[in-house]
Amino acid sequence: MKHRIASIAVALAIGGAAACGSNSDASKTPRTDSSTSTAPSRAPQTPSQQSPRELNTGQTVTVTTEDGPAEITLLAVDSTTTIGTKKADAGQQYVVYSMQVKNLGTAGEWDTYWLETPRWSGSNGEADSPVFEVGLEDPKLIPYDTFSSTPDPRPGEHIKATEVLGVPNVSGTLQFEDSNGNAQFNIVIS
């Protein structure tokens, strides 16, 4: 009797685990009923499931994070080895980008901190964490405060911010991922 109960418990546990799914690709394949559909249905892709979008100057993208939806507009982007009288270290360049962020949500502030900490992927294959540059002044290149110096926008509000980052002096891509690690968009620097 004890063996029969143990066997039933094991069978239920295995069946329950199978019903809950697994991380295998087989469990991610949509099931179709041939009497109602000839093609598998697919869920809409989110930014984390597809290649990140490229954001160009003047372009607006809508992103959704744990704080809800927001519109992000790339107002300007530039790369240079000199800002004012300050020169970048040898082998480095400054990347300057300005964005407008509008909170499209209905409750709470929209956290912008991840917009100041992109990942750098150089055309030479070098990955880097850009260095946040402070104390540089040029009203044309740096028209706004940094994201850390602006309030997070509430529903319906927008903010504008400029970031200056030090990266290797090669072409590359700034890769922006939200706090959950979802790739949202890229800015290509040539």
ABEGO torsion letter per residue (X at the ends): XAAAAAAAAAAAAAAAAAAAEBABAAAABBBBBAAABABBBBBBBBAAABBBBBBBBGBBBBBBBAAEBBBBBBABBBBBABBEABBBBBGBBBBBBBBBBBBABABEBBBAAAAABBBBBBAAGBBBBBBBBBGBBBAAABABBBAAABBBBBBGBBBBBBBBBBBBBBBBBBBBBBAAGBBABBBBBX
